Amino acid sequence: MANRVAVKIADFLCINDIIRHEEKDIYIYGFEIFFSNLINFTIVVVLGLLLNQFFHAMLFYVVFVVTRSYSGGYHASTYLKCNLTFASVLLVTLLISRLLLPTISLAYLLVFMAIYVGCILEYAPIENNHKKLLDSDKIKYRKISIVISICWTAVAIVLYFIAKEFAATLTLTLVMVAMLMLIEVNKRKELY
């Protein structure tokens, strides 16, 4: 659906000489990303409200989007699969953080963070096959991923002492990012 809408908007812009025909594919891609992000944000708001975990859902969204922007990870073959994967990961994160992790000990939190940081150190950034990175960008994204990991770890530890349930949501979100990274790494190994 996002693709069809993006194409129609780009066609409209071309017909009205707002963009050049040579730029059409770039605009289609940009519109697809915009609509996909809009759908994901809507999913976050709706699930957060339905589960009475709006602020946890918003925390998930910020942490997930910021982290994945630099670390990479699993990429679905279609926008529908991407949105379904995103919704599933959000739902699992919210349900587990609500049911199991509010009683998490600091030791378990640190173990989970170590798993996440280990994945970042080993694999980040994982390139999207549709958006190749230059070697200089890979180095930059790797450094940013590591800095983000250190920041999230510090925030999780502080939250542990202030609002344990938010520390659990943050930590579980990062574990999900790590899992998506491992899924992509294994998927690529199977292809080769």
Secondary structure, DSSP 8 states (H G I E B T S, - for coil): -HHHHHHHHHHHHHHTTSS-GGGHHHHHHHHHHHHHHHHHHHHHHHHHHHTT-HHHHHHHHHHHHHHHHHHB----SSHHHHHHHHHHHHHHHHHHHHHTGGG--HHHHHHHHHHHHHHHHHH-SB-BTTB---HHHHHHHHHHHHHHHHHHHHHHHHHHHH-HHHHHHHHHHHHHHHHHHHHHHHHHHHH-
